Amino acid sequence: MANDLNRITYVEDEPDIREVAQIALETLGGFTLDICVNGMEAVEKAPSFEPDLILLDVMMPGMDGIETFQKLRSNPKLAKTPIIFMTAKAHTEELERYSALGCAGVISKPFDPMTLSDKIRGIWDHQH
Amino acid sequence: MSVGQQLQAILERHCASLPDEITSVSTKFAEAILTPAHFGDRAREVTEIVHRINGSSGSLGFRTLSSAADKFENALNDSLAAGACPDEAEIRRLRSLFSEMQKLSQQTQPTDSHLYGIDLSQVG
């Protein structure tokens, strides 16, 4: 079905967080992941992976999550792909900024690996 | 290696990495408060490391350490936002928050995480 959530591009620079999220999303969530260690890699790989959704860390060295979001969005293949930000800065001001950019949702960091997949599905379901 | 064992290995590796992270924070924090002219640059470096400890510790289930790192990170950000080297009272507060984070990092064990030993085959 077109509205199934299966393929996720996950962008995170911190190895420990990346690994625990990978376990959570693949094992608990049953998602197929394409993992990117920075924004540049996501911009390069996501168009060919064709994810149903992109999970994007905001605070990354080099190209941060906001710039990565904008570059992903500028690719016609990804122009409508829902993007969820993951951030420790989930205060009102930042949330308004992310919302204005057009993200599908925001997940606060630190996150609980046991509930991460459910949160993503909740945002996905809200979108569809 | 089972998923549970993979998770356990991540937790153990994270705890093993903490002493080096804390040493790095300690060194840069000392430089920040001892050289007021460079406070901003050094404090930003400290904040980046503390932010990393906060995020990774929290997501790996070390909530007490993450909470202490979060308080220290917020205080550092407040000082940076003020735009000048902090006064003595503020430095005392920063030192105290760092000491608390340092103490907790030394006490943190893999078994402290709620993810340690979890049987993922029984979840979901």
gemmi code that builds the backbone of each chain (N, CA, C; Angstrom):
import gemmi

chains = {
    "A": [
        ("MET", (0.847, -1.200, 0.000), (0.000, 0.000, 0.000), (0.877, 1.243, 0.000)),
        ("ALA", (0.419, 2.258, -0.668), (1.216, 3.483, -0.802), (1.451, 4.154, 0.551)),
        ("ASN", (0.524, 3.952, 1.474), (0.641, 4.649, 2.749), (1.378, 3.858, 3.818)),
        ("ASP", (1.999, 2.749, 3.427), (2.773, 1.984, 4.394), (4.094, 2.689, 4.688)),
        ("LEU", (4.485, 2.643, 5.956), (5.789, 3.182, 6.331), (6.757, 2.012, 6.479)),
        ("ASN", (7.747, 1.997, 5.643), (8.707, 0.896, 5.694), (10.152, 1.396, 5.640)),
        ("ARG", (10.417, 2.253, 4.664), (11.800, 2.649, 4.410), (12.095, 4.012, 5.056)),
        ("ILE", (13.121, 4.024, 5.891), (13.487, 5.258, 6.589), (14.961, 5.576, 6.360)),
        ("THR", (15.222, 6.794, 5.944), (16.594, 7.313, 5.949), (16.823, 7.962, 7.307)),
        ("TYR", (17.845, 7.492, 8.008), (18.127, 7.985, 9.359), (19.487, 8.689, 9.360)),
        ("VAL", (19.479, 9.952, 9.773), (20.697, 10.769, 9.720), (21.098, 11.185, 11.132)),
        ("GLU", (22.259, 10.710, 11.578), (22.714, 10.994, 12.947), (24.232, 10.885, 12.982)),
        ("ASP", (24.888, 11.863, 13.586), (26.354, 11.852, 13.588), (26.949, 11.123, 14.792)),
        ("GLU", (26.170, 10.949, 15.863), (26.714, 10.332, 17.073), (26.625, 8.809, 16.991)),
        ("PRO", (27.777, 8.118, 17.016), (27.767, 6.657, 16.823), (26.895, 5.893, 17.825)),
        ("ASP", (27.006, 6.238, 19.115), (26.235, 5.497, 20.121), (24.737, 5.643, 19.889)),
        ("ILE", (24.314, 6.870, 19.609), (22.889, 7.120, 19.377), (22.444, 6.398, 18.100)),
        ("ARG", (23.281, 6.478, 17.085), (22.961, 5.837, 15.806), (22.753, 4.326, 15.992)),
        ("GLU", (23.648, 3.728, 16.742), (23.566, 2.265, 16.897), (22.347, 1.839, 17.702)),
        ("VAL", (22.052, 2.570, 18.761), (20.906, 2.168, 19.582), (19.601, 2.452, 18.829)),
        ("ALA", (19.589, 3.523, 18.056), (18.393, 3.824, 17.258), (18.221, 2.788, 16.148)),
        ("GLN", (19.325, 2.330, 15.600), (19.248, 1.302, 14.556), (18.598, 0.034, 15.103)),
        ("ILE", (19.028, -0.354, 16.303), (18.424, -1.533, 16.935), (16.932, -1.294, 17.171)),
        ("ALA", (16.624, -0.102, 17.673), (15.220, 0.206, 17.978), (14.366, 0.201, 16.711)),
        ("LEU", (14.872, 0.803, 15.656), (14.048, 0.962, 14.449), (13.976, -0.324, 13.618)),
        ("GLU", (15.074, -1.045, 13.552), (15.054, -2.281, 12.761), (14.418, -3.434, 13.528)),
        ("THR", (14.832, -3.602, 14.774), (14.364, -4.765, 15.533), (12.964, -4.550, 16.104)),
        ("LEU", (12.775, -3.407, 16.726), (11.466, -3.154, 17.343), (10.459, -2.637, 16.325)),
        ("GLY", (10.928, -1.776, 15.428), (10.000, -1.151, 14.487), (9.797, -1.929, 13.199)),
        ("GLY", (10.756, -2.761, 12.869), (10.656, -3.542, 11.643), (10.864, -2.716, 10.384)),
        ("PHE", (11.494, -1.560, 10.529), (11.730, -0.689, 9.373), (12.984, -1.119, 8.609)),
        ("THR", (13.016, -0.755, 7.348), (14.237, -0.899, 6.551), (14.949, 0.446, 6.592)),
        ("LEU", (16.172, 0.428, 7.095), (16.895, 1.692, 7.318), (18.004, 1.913, 6.308)),
        ("ASP", (18.179, 3.171, 5.951), (19.418, 3.592, 5.298), (20.035, 4.612, 6.249)),
        ("ILE", (21.197, 4.275, 6.784), (21.802, 5.118, 7.819), (22.848, 6.035, 7.207)),
        ("CYS", (22.752, 7.310, 7.561), (23.715, 8.305, 7.078), (24.361, 8.970, 8.289)),
        ("VAL", (25.675, 9.169, 8.220), (26.397, 9.702, 9.377), (26.490, 11.232, 9.351)),
        ("ASN", (26.036, 11.842, 8.275), (26.004, 13.314, 8.237), (25.034, 13.777, 7.142)),
        ("GLY", (24.814, 15.072, 7.108), (23.840, 15.615, 6.173), (24.226, 15.427, 4.719)),
        ("MET", (25.517, 15.585, 4.453), (25.986, 15.435, 3.068), (25.690, 14.045, 2.532)),
        ("GLU", (25.943, 13.051, 3.363), (25.695, 11.669, 2.952), (24.199, 11.458, 2.677)),
        ("ALA", (23.370, 12.077, 3.507), (21.919, 11.943, 3.316), (21.478, 12.563, 1.994)),
        ("VAL", (22.026, 13.711, 1.688), (21.671, 14.398, 0.440), (22.075, 13.552, -0.767)),
        ("GLU", (23.206, 12.859, -0.617), (23.696, 12.022, -1.726), (22.909, 10.721, -1.865)),
        ("LYS", (22.603, 10.080, -0.723), (22.047, 8.726, -0.770), (20.527, 8.660, -0.803)),
        ("ALA", (19.868, 9.619, -0.176), (18.406, 9.519, -0.021), (17.646, 9.441, -1.359)),
        ("PRO", (18.031, 10.196, -2.382), (17.255, 10.131, -3.624), (17.202, 8.720, -4.215)),
        ("SER", (18.289, 7.966, -4.128), (18.277, 6.620, -4.708), (17.632, 5.606, -3.757)),
        ("PHE", (17.698, 5.855, -2.460), (17.069, 4.944, -1.491), (15.544, 5.085, -1.530)),
        ("GLU", (15.086, 6.279, -1.880), (13.653, 6.588, -1.955), (12.915, 6.214, -0.669)),
        ("PRO", (13.261, 6.897, 0.429), (12.630, 6.564, 1.704), (11.172, 7.015, 1.762)),
        ("ASP", (10.403, 6.320, 2.615), (9.042, 6.790, 2.890), (9.089, 7.987, 3.831)),
        ("LEU", (10.154, 8.023, 4.648), (10.281, 9.066, 5.672), (11.762, 9.270, 5.989)),
        ("ILE", (12.091, 10.485, 6.389), (13.477, 10.795, 6.770), (13.498, 11.258, 8.221)),
        ("LEU", (14.397, 10.664, 8.979), (14.576, 11.005, 10.395), (15.908, 11.736, 10.497)),
        ("LEU", (15.862, 12.993, 10.905), (17.019, 13.874, 10.722), (17.421, 14.571, 12.016)),
        ("ASP", (18.647, 14.306, 12.453), (19.199, 15.009, 13.617), (19.410, 16.482, 13.253)),
        ("VAL", (19.148, 17.374, 14.194), (19.299, 18.806, 13.903), (20.737, 19.266, 14.118)),
        ("MET", (21.305, 18.903, 15.275), (22.623, 19.448, 15.633), (23.724, 18.498, 15.160)),
        ("MET", (24.263, 18.813, 14.004), (25.355, 18.005, 13.454), (26.466, 18.953, 13.010)),
        ("PRO", (27.725, 18.496, 13.109), (28.815, 19.339, 12.628), (28.763, 19.461, 11.099)),
        ("GLY", (29.318, 20.521, 10.594), (29.283, 20.736, 9.142), (27.895, 21.151, 8.715)),
        ("MET", (27.277, 20.362, 7.858), (25.918, 20.669, 7.409), (24.937, 20.249, 8.507)),
        ("ASP", (24.290, 21.220, 9.126), (23.376, 20.863, 10.215), (22.033, 20.370, 9.657)),
        ("GLY", (21.134, 20.013, 10.564), (19.870, 19.432, 10.140), (19.013, 20.373, 9.315)),
        ("ILE", (19.068, 21.650, 9.623), (18.250, 22.622, 8.896), (18.715, 22.739, 7.434)),
        ("GLU", (20.029, 22.862, 7.273), (20.567, 22.962, 5.912), (20.325, 21.666, 5.141)),
        ("THR", (20.497, 20.540, 5.847), (20.243, 19.240, 5.208), (18.789, 19.153, 4.765)),
        ("PHE", (17.889, 19.592, 5.634), (16.455, 19.594, 5.311), (16.212, 20.364, 4.011)),
        ("GLN", (16.794, 21.531, 3.935), (16.559, 22.382, 2.764), (17.117, 21.754, 1.488)),
        ("LYS", (18.281, 21.121, 1.605), (18.868, 20.472, 0.423), (18.039, 19.244, 0.019)),
        ("LEU", (17.577, 18.495, 0.985), (16.732, 17.341, 0.670), (15.449, 17.797, -0.023)),
        ("ARG", (14.864, 18.832, 0.523), (13.605, 19.354, -0.012), (13.755, 19.892, -1.446)),
        ("SER", (14.957, 20.358, -1.766), (15.160, 20.939, -3.099), (15.272, 19.857, -4.175)),
        ("ASN", (15.383, 18.609, -3.745), (15.412, 17.500, -4.710), (13.966, 17.085, -5.012)),
        ("PRO", (13.550, 17.148, -6.269), (12.152, 16.824, -6.611), (11.719, 15.442, -6.124)),
        ("LYS", (12.659, 14.501, -6.068), (12.331, 13.148, -5.609), (11.941, 13.112, -4.124)),
        ("LEU", (12.412, 14.098, -3.384), (12.201, 14.094, -1.934), (11.341, 15.269, -1.477)),
        ("ALA", (10.801, 15.987, -2.449), (10.095, 17.228, -2.104), (8.900, 16.998, -1.187)),
        ("LYS", (8.294, 15.803, -1.271), (7.115, 15.540, -0.439), (7.354, 14.451, 0.608)),
        ("THR", (8.591, 14.020, 0.725), (8.897, 12.985, 1.718), (8.829, 13.586, 3.121)),
        ("PRO", (8.018, 13.008, 4.008), (7.961, 13.560, 5.370), (9.331, 13.504, 6.048)),
        ("ILE", (9.680, 14.586, 6.702), (10.953, 14.652, 7.434), (10.665, 14.973, 8.898)),
        ("ILE", (11.187, 14.135, 9.772), (11.046, 14.348, 11.217), (12.397, 14.810, 11.766)),
        ("PHE", (12.372, 15.905, 12.496), (13.593, 16.367, 13.158), (13.751, 15.663, 14.500)),
        ("MET", (14.992, 15.348, 14.835), (15.303, 14.865, 16.182), (16.215, 15.911, 16.818)),
        ("THR", (15.797, 16.419, 17.963), (16.546, 17.524, 18.543), (16.433, 17.596, 20.053)),
        ("ALA", (17.519, 18.079, 20.652), (17.489, 18.356, 22.087), (16.875, 19.728, 22.330)),
        ("LYS", (16.795, 20.532, 21.261), (16.250, 21.883, 21.398), (14.793, 21.879, 20.947)),
        ("ALA", (13.965, 21.295, 21.765), (12.550, 21.194, 21.406), (11.723, 22.206, 22.194)),
        ("HIS", (12.238, 23.428, 22.283), (11.504, 24.490, 22.973), (10.563, 25.165, 21.971)),
        ("THR", (9.640, 25.940, 22.493), (8.587, 26.532, 21.664), (9.144, 27.268, 20.448)),
        ("GLU", (10.165, 28.077, 20.676), (10.721, 28.888, 19.591), (11.263, 28.008, 18.459)),
        ("GLU", (11.995, 26.949, 18.867), (12.558, 26.049, 17.852), (11.449, 25.261, 17.154)),
        ("LEU", (10.472, 24.823, 17.925), (9.377, 24.042, 17.338), (8.641, 24.852, 16.279)),
        ("GLU", (8.437, 26.131, 16.571), (7.763, 27.005, 15.597), (8.606, 27.148, 14.332)),
        ("ARG", (9.912, 27.254, 14.532), (10.823, 27.386, 13.389), (10.789, 26.118, 12.523)),
        ("TYR", (10.842, 24.954, 13.184), (10.836, 23.690, 12.440), (9.497, 23.513, 11.717)),
        ("SER", (8.439, 23.877, 12.382), (7.110, 23.753, 11.791), (6.994, 24.645, 10.554)),
        ("ALA", (7.535, 25.860, 10.666), (7.479, 26.798, 9.541), (8.257, 26.269, 8.336)),
        ("LEU", (9.294, 25.494, 8.620), (10.076, 24.904, 7.521), (9.267, 23.848, 6.772)),
        ("GLY", (8.321, 23.245, 7.491), (7.486, 22.226, 6.849), (7.839, 20.803, 7.238)),
        ("CYS", (8.428, 20.632, 8.432), (8.743, 19.272, 8.861), (7.462, 18.558, 9.292)),
        ("ALA", (7.521, 17.231, 9.256), (6.338, 16.438, 9.613), (6.149, 16.365, 11.118)),
        ("GLY", (7.242, 16.503, 11.853), (7.154, 16.417, 13.308), (8.521, 16.539, 13.934)),
        ("VAL", (8.533, 16.562, 15.253), (9.788, 16.691, 15.998), (9.799, 15.640, 17.106)),
        ("ILE", (10.915, 14.949, 17.232), (11.107, 14.004, 18.339), (12.230, 14.542, 19.207)),
        ("SER", (11.953, 14.641, 20.499), (12.934, 15.200, 21.429), (14.050, 14.205, 21.712)),
        ("LYS", (15.248, 14.756, 21.875), (16.400, 13.975, 22.328), (16.749, 14.432, 23.740)),
        ("PRO", (17.158, 13.550, 24.614), (17.303, 12.125, 24.401), (15.945, 11.445, 24.178)),
        ("PHE", (15.957, 10.384, 23.378), (14.738, 9.633, 23.132), (14.827, 8.282, 23.843)),
        ("ASP", (13.666, 7.669, 24.025), (13.643, 6.331, 24.602), (13.604, 5.328, 23.443)),
        ("PRO", (14.634, 4.506, 23.286), (14.651, 3.566, 22.160), (13.437, 2.646, 22.143)),
        ("MET", (12.873, 2.390, 23.327), (11.745, 1.457, 23.396), (10.470, 2.043, 22.796)),
        ("THR", (10.399, 3.362, 22.704), (9.172, 3.981, 22.186), (9.415, 4.771, 20.890)),
        ("LEU", (10.642, 4.752, 20.409), (10.976, 5.573, 19.235), (10.131, 5.211, 18.011)),
        ("SER", (10.009, 3.924, 17.740), (9.242, 3.499, 16.561), (7.779, 3.916, 16.667)),
        ("ASP", (7.224, 3.798, 17.857), (5.818, 4.185, 18.055), (5.622, 5.680, 17.800)),
        ("LYS", (6.593, 6.469, 18.250), (6.488, 7.922, 18.027), (6.524, 8.246, 16.537)),
        ("ILE", (7.407, 7.569, 15.833), (7.515, 7.807, 14.386), (6.218, 7.396, 13.682)),
        ("ARG", (5.698, 6.237, 14.055), (4.436, 5.788, 13.447), (3.287, 6.750, 13.776)),
        ("GLY", (3.335, 7.298, 14.985), (2.290, 8.259, 15.378), (2.313, 9.492, 14.485)),
        ("ILE", (3.506, 9.999, 14.218), (3.644, 11.173, 13.345), (3.239, 10.812, 11.922)),
        ("TRP", (3.661, 9.644, 11.489), (3.316, 9.169, 10.137), (1.792, 9.054, 9.979)),
        ("ASP", (1.162, 8.417, 10.957), (-0.294, 8.224, 10.889), (-1.026, 9.572, 10.860)),
        ("HIS", (-0.494, 10.513, 11.603), (-1.110, 11.845, 11.644), (-1.044, 12.519, 10.270)),
        ("GLN", (0.004, 12.181, 9.517), (0.211, 12.791, 8.197), (-0.671, 12.151, 7.124)),
        ("HIS", (-1.097, 10.897, 7.377), (-1.796, 10.162, 6.319), (-3.237, 9.866, 6.709)),
    ],
    "B": [
        ("MET", (25.959, -12.595, 17.488), (25.633, -11.789, 18.676), (24.150, -11.407, 18.630)),
        ("SER", (23.440, -11.647, 19.704), (22.015, -11.306, 19.748), (21.844, -9.789, 19.858)),
        ("VAL", (20.632, -9.345, 19.618), (20.371, -7.907, 19.717), (20.622, -7.412, 21.148)),
        ("GLY", (20.214, -8.219, 22.121), (20.449, -7.850, 23.522), (21.931, -7.690, 23.810)),
        ("GLN", (22.733, -8.599, 23.252), (24.193, -8.519, 23.459), (24.771, -7.300, 22.743)),
        ("GLN", (24.227, -6.990, 21.571), (24.689, -5.791, 20.851), (24.423, -4.538, 21.678)),
        ("LEU", (23.226, -4.503, 22.250), (22.830, -3.350, 23.067), (23.749, -3.234, 24.293)),
        ("GLN", (24.005, -4.381, 24.899), (24.881, -4.409, 26.076), (26.276, -3.907, 25.724)),
        ("ALA", (26.759, -4.300, 24.554), (28.095, -3.865, 24.122), (28.137, -2.354, 23.914)),
        ("ILE", (27.052, -1.802, 23.382), (26.988, -0.339, 23.188), (27.035, 0.367, 24.542)),
        ("LEU", (26.275, -0.156, 25.500), (26.234, 0.467, 26.832), (27.615, 0.402, 27.492)),
        ("GLU", (28.267, -0.733, 27.368), (29.592, -0.894, 27.982), (30.613, 0.032, 27.318)),
        ("ARG", (30.534, 0.129, 26.011), (31.468, 1.001, 25.294), (31.238, 2.463, 25.662)),
        ("HIS", (29.962, 2.819, 25.810), (29.650, 4.205, 26.181), (30.229, 4.536, 27.560)),
        ("CYS", (30.023, 3.650, 28.523), (30.555, 3.899, 29.871), (32.083, 3.985, 29.846)),
        ("ALA", (32.691, 3.142, 29.033), (34.154, 3.146, 28.946), (34.685, 4.433, 28.321)),
        ("SER", (33.849, 5.082, 27.505), (34.303, 6.308, 26.826), (34.139, 7.550, 27.707)),
        ("LEU", (33.367, 7.422, 28.769), (33.064, 8.609, 29.583), (34.294, 9.254, 30.230)),
        ("PRO", (35.222, 8.481, 30.807), (36.373, 9.143, 31.436), (37.119, 10.080, 30.489)),
        ("ASP", (37.329, 9.660, 29.248), (38.035, 10.520, 28.287), (37.210, 11.772, 27.959)),
        ("GLU", (35.904, 11.586, 27.830), (35.027, 12.727, 27.536), (35.082, 13.736, 28.685)),
        ("ILE", (35.016, 13.219, 29.900), (35.016, 14.102, 31.071), (36.369, 14.806, 31.224)),
        ("THR", (37.444, 14.089, 30.940), (38.775, 14.713, 30.989), (38.854, 15.856, 29.988)),
        ("SER", (38.302, 15.617, 28.818), (38.309, 16.656, 27.788), (37.491, 17.871, 28.229)),
        ("VAL", (36.337, 17.610, 28.833), (35.513, 18.704, 29.350), (36.275, 19.471, 30.421)),
        ("SER", (36.893, 18.718, 31.328), (37.610, 19.331, 32.446), (38.714, 20.260, 31.951)),
        ("THR", (39.485, 19.781, 30.978), (40.603, 20.563, 30.437), (40.104, 21.842, 29.776)),
        ("LYS", (39.113, 21.697, 28.928), (38.615, 22.861, 28.180), (37.859, 23.826, 29.096)),
        ("PHE", (37.159, 23.283, 30.082), (36.439, 24.139, 31.026), (37.433, 24.970, 31.846)),
        ("ALA", (38.526, 24.326, 32.267), (39.560, 25.052, 33.021), (40.149, 26.170, 32.154)),
        ("GLU", (40.418, 25.854, 30.899), (40.958, 26.872, 29.975), (39.966, 28.029, 29.809)),
        ("ALA", (38.693, 27.677, 29.757), (37.663, 28.707, 29.549), (37.629, 29.706, 30.695)),
        ("ILE", (37.669, 29.181, 31.922), (37.506, 30.113, 33.050), (38.821, 30.766, 33.469)),
        ("LEU", (39.945, 30.177, 33.027), (41.239, 30.773, 33.383), (41.702, 31.812, 32.363)),
        ("THR", (41.138, 31.765, 31.184), (41.516, 32.730, 30.140), (40.257, 33.440, 29.637)),
        ("PRO", (39.842, 34.471, 30.380), (38.590, 35.166, 30.057), (38.499, 35.614, 28.592)),
        ("ALA", (39.648, 35.952, 28.006), (39.616, 36.427, 26.615), (39.150, 35.336, 25.655)),
        ("HIS", (39.367, 34.097, 26.063), (38.989, 32.972, 25.198), (37.789, 32.207, 25.748)),
        ("PHE", (37.099, 32.824, 26.708), (35.996, 32.101, 27.341), (34.984, 31.586, 26.312)),
        ("GLY", (34.592, 32.437, 25.398), (33.548, 32.064, 24.443), (33.915, 30.843, 23.619)),
        ("ASP", (35.115, 30.865, 23.028), (35.537, 29.750, 22.177), (35.635, 28.452, 22.969)),
        ("ARG", (36.292, 28.544, 24.140), (36.477, 27.331, 24.942), (35.135, 26.831, 25.478)),
        ("ALA", (34.303, 27.747, 25.912), (33.002, 27.332, 26.467), (32.144, 26.671, 25.400)),
        ("ARG", (32.267, 27.149, 24.168), (31.507, 26.508, 23.081), (32.018, 25.072, 22.846)),
        ("GLU", (33.322, 24.885, 22.951), (33.868, 23.526, 22.792), (33.379, 22.624, 23.918)),
        ("VAL", (33.369, 23.187, 25.138), (32.867, 22.412, 26.276), (31.403, 22.044, 26.047)),
        ("THR", (30.637, 23.018, 25.594), (29.203, 22.798, 25.386), (28.951, 21.693, 24.366)),
        ("GLU", (29.755, 21.656, 23.319), (29.580, 20.600, 22.298), (29.783, 19.206, 22.890)),
        ("ILE", (30.813, 19.082, 23.726), (31.076, 17.764, 24.329), (29.969, 17.400, 25.322)),
        ("VAL", (29.576, 18.385, 26.124), (28.539, 18.123, 27.127), (27.211, 17.800, 26.445)),
        ("HIS", (26.955, 18.461, 25.336), (25.735, 18.168, 24.561), (25.757, 16.716, 24.078)),
        ("ARG", (26.931, 16.268, 23.669), (27.075, 14.886, 23.194), (26.839, 13.893, 24.342)),
        ("ILE", (27.417, 14.215, 25.491), (27.220, 13.338, 26.660), (25.742, 13.314, 27.039)),
        ("ASN", (25.126, 14.471, 27.021), (23.704, 14.593, 27.358), (22.847, 13.717, 26.439)),
        ("GLY", (23.035, 13.892, 25.139), (22.197, 13.183, 24.176), (22.431, 11.689, 24.163)),
        ("SER", (23.706, 11.301, 24.147), (23.985, 9.865, 24.047), (23.657, 9.155, 25.360)),
        ("SER", (24.003, 9.759, 26.483), (23.692, 9.118, 27.767), (22.182, 8.976, 27.944)),
        ("GLY", (21.469, 10.003, 27.588), (20.015, 9.956, 27.735), (19.377, 8.898, 26.861)),
        ("SER", (19.812, 8.837, 25.601), (19.222, 7.877, 24.669), (19.651, 6.450, 24.966)),
        ("LEU", (20.731, 6.304, 25.714), (21.169, 4.963, 26.101), (20.620, 4.575, 27.471)),
        ("GLY", (19.806, 5.427, 28.046), (19.118, 5.065, 29.279), (19.822, 5.479, 30.561)),
        ("PHE", (20.867, 6.301, 30.449), (21.556, 6.789, 31.651), (20.967, 8.158, 32.007)),
        ("ARG", (19.778, 8.114, 32.556), (18.991, 9.345, 32.697), (19.550, 10.314, 33.731)),
        ("THR", (20.123, 9.784, 34.816), (20.656, 10.665, 35.860), (21.840, 11.464, 35.329)),
        ("LEU", (22.741, 10.772, 34.639), (23.900, 11.461, 34.065), (23.445, 12.448, 32.993)),
        ("SER", (22.510, 12.041, 32.174), (22.011, 12.928, 31.113), (21.403, 14.193, 31.707)),
        ("SER", (20.674, 14.016, 32.786), (20.034, 15.169, 33.435), (21.089, 16.147, 33.968)),
        ("ALA", (22.153, 15.594, 34.573), (23.227, 16.456, 35.095), (23.935, 17.172, 33.937)),
        ("ALA", (24.170, 16.453, 32.845), (24.808, 17.064, 31.676), (23.912, 18.147, 31.084)),
        ("ASP", (22.621, 17.894, 31.104), (21.669, 18.871, 30.559), (21.713, 20.183, 31.353)),
        ("LYS", (21.784, 20.057, 32.683), (21.849, 21.267, 33.528), (23.131, 22.052, 33.258)),
        ("PHE", (24.230, 21.329, 33.138), (25.511, 21.981, 32.871), (25.491, 22.632, 31.487)),
        ("GLU", (24.950, 21.925, 30.515), (24.873, 22.467, 29.148), (24.031, 23.749, 29.115)),
        ("ASN", (22.900, 23.709, 29.794), (22.025, 24.899, 29.813), (22.718, 26.087, 30.479)),
        ("ALA", (23.441, 25.800, 31.573), (24.151, 26.881, 32.271), (25.254, 27.467, 31.384)),
        ("LEU", (25.952, 26.594, 30.676), (26.990, 27.072, 29.752), (26.372, 27.936, 28.652)),
        ("ASN", (25.250, 27.473, 28.127), (24.576, 28.251, 27.073), (24.111, 29.609, 27.594)),
        ("ASP", (23.645, 29.630, 28.845), (23.239, 30.904, 29.456), (24.431, 31.851, 29.552)),
        ("SER", (25.570, 31.301, 29.976), (26.777, 32.134, 30.106), (27.226, 32.644, 28.743)),
        ("LEU", (27.159, 31.773, 27.747), (27.548, 32.194, 26.395), (26.604, 33.264, 25.856)),
        ("ALA", (25.332, 33.104, 26.170), (24.350, 34.080, 25.692), (24.575, 35.449, 26.333)),
        ("ALA", (25.109, 35.434, 27.552), (25.368, 36.702, 28.254), (26.493, 37.481, 27.564)),
        ("GLY", (27.342, 36.766, 26.826), (28.312, 37.436, 25.970), (29.613, 37.850, 26.616)),
        ("ALA", (29.773, 37.643, 27.907), (31.021, 38.020, 28.568), (31.458, 36.868, 29.462)),
        ("CYS", (32.711, 36.930, 29.893), (33.184, 35.905, 30.813), (32.359, 36.004, 32.094)),
        ("PRO", (31.869, 34.893, 32.611), (30.997, 34.960, 33.791), (31.714, 35.475, 35.041)),
        ("ASP", (30.936, 36.036, 35.951), (31.525, 36.523, 37.212), (31.798, 35.338, 38.139)),
        ("GLU", (32.359, 35.647, 39.299), (32.792, 34.578, 40.214), (31.639, 33.686, 40.646)),
        ("ALA", (30.507, 34.307, 40.922), (29.352, 33.519, 41.367), (28.906, 32.547, 40.281)),
        ("GLU", (28.911, 33.024, 39.045), (28.500, 32.173, 37.932), (29.518, 31.061, 37.694)),
        ("ILE", (30.790, 31.391, 37.850), (31.828, 30.364, 37.696), (31.678, 29.282, 38.773)),
        ("ARG", (31.349, 29.713, 40.001), (31.131, 28.726, 41.072), (29.975, 27.795, 40.710)),
        ("ARG", (28.935, 28.384, 40.142), (27.770, 27.586, 39.761), (28.147, 26.592, 38.648)),
        ("LEU", (28.908, 27.082, 37.681), (29.334, 26.199, 36.587), (30.221, 25.070, 37.107)),
        ("ARG", (31.141, 25.443, 38.015), (32.028, 24.418, 38.600), (31.214, 23.344, 39.324)),
        ("SER", (30.233, 23.797, 40.057), (29.400, 22.868, 40.825), (28.641, 21.920, 39.892)),
        ("LEU", (28.099, 22.468, 38.814), (27.356, 21.636, 37.861), (28.291, 20.652, 37.148)),
        ("PHE", (29.504, 21.115, 36.840), (30.475, 20.216, 36.224), (30.855, 19.097, 37.195)),
        ("SER", (31.101, 19.475, 38.459), (31.482, 18.467, 39.462), (30.406, 17.398, 39.608)),
        ("GLU", (29.164, 17.822, 39.589), (28.061, 16.874, 39.714), (28.051, 15.907, 38.515)),
        ("MET", (28.223, 16.458, 37.327), (28.244, 15.613, 36.130), (29.446, 14.659, 36.178)),
        ("GLN", (30.591, 15.190, 36.608), (31.804, 14.369, 36.691), (31.610, 13.221, 37.686)),
        ("LYS", (31.039, 13.543, 38.850), (30.825, 12.521, 39.879), (29.901, 11.416, 39.348)),
        ("LEU", (28.820, 11.830, 38.716), (27.861, 10.850, 38.194), (28.467, 10.007, 37.075)),
        ("SER", (29.311, 10.631, 36.260), (29.930, 9.865, 35.166), (30.845, 8.787, 35.729)),
        ("GLN", (31.511, 9.104, 36.849), (32.416, 8.121, 37.456), (31.638, 6.957, 38.066)),
        ("GLN", (30.407, 7.251, 38.452), (29.594, 6.205, 39.100), (28.787, 5.389, 38.095)),
        ("THR", (28.652, 5.911, 36.876), (27.752, 5.278, 35.915), (28.277, 3.910, 35.457)),
        ("GLN", (27.423, 2.922, 35.568), (27.737, 1.563, 35.140), (26.739, 1.130, 34.064)),
        ("PRO", (27.144, 0.235, 33.169), (26.206, -0.235, 32.139), (24.879, -0.716, 32.716)),
        ("THR", (24.948, -1.342, 33.884), (23.731, -1.897, 34.496), (22.768, -0.814, 34.976)),
        ("ASP", (23.223, 0.438, 35.025), (22.325, 1.534, 35.435), (21.268, 1.825, 34.376)),
        ("SER", (21.533, 1.446, 33.150), (20.598, 1.735, 32.063), (19.429, 0.754, 32.093)),
        ("HIS", (18.234, 1.272, 31.853), (17.062, 0.382, 31.795), (17.116, -0.517, 30.555)),
        ("LEU", (18.053, -0.230, 29.663), (18.181, -1.041, 28.453), (19.099, -2.247, 28.666)),
        ("TYR", (19.805, -2.257, 29.801), (20.759, -3.339, 30.044), (20.008, -4.645, 30.315)),
        ("GLY", (20.378, -5.658, 29.570), (19.790, -6.976, 29.804), (18.360, -7.121, 29.340)),
        ("ILE", (17.861, -6.123, 28.611), (16.473, -6.182, 28.162), (16.334, -7.267, 27.092)),
        ("ASP", (15.219, -7.974, 27.141), (14.978, -9.038, 26.161), (14.095, -8.481, 25.052)),
        ("LEU", (14.743, -8.077, 23.975), (13.994, -7.419, 22.899), (13.063, -8.381, 22.167)),
        ("SER", (13.295, -9.644, 22.313), (12.403, -10.596, 21.636), (11.016, -10.597, 22.282)),
        ("GLN", (10.924, -10.058, 23.492), (9.641, -10.026, 24.200), (8.920, -8.698, 24.025)),
        ("VAL", (9.527, -7.798, 23.262), (8.953, -6.460, 23.113), (8.247, -6.343, 21.776)),
        ("GLY", (7.195, -5.543, 21.775), (6.477, -5.276, 20.538), (5.651, -6.464, 20.147)),
    ],
}
model = gemmi.Model(1)
for chain_id, residues in chains.items():
    chain = gemmi.Chain(chain_id)
    for i, (resn, *xyz) in enumerate(residues, 1):
        res = gemmi.Residue()
        res.name, res.seqid = resn, gemmi.SeqId(i, " ")
        for name, pos in zip(("N", "CA", "C"), xyz):
            atom = gemmi.Atom()
            atom.name, atom.element = name, gemmi.Element(name[0])
            atom.pos, atom.b_iso = gemmi.Position(*pos), 0.0
            res.add_atom(atom)
        chain.add_residue(res)
    model.add_chain(chain)
structure = gemmi.Structure()
structure.add_model(model)
structure.setup_entities()
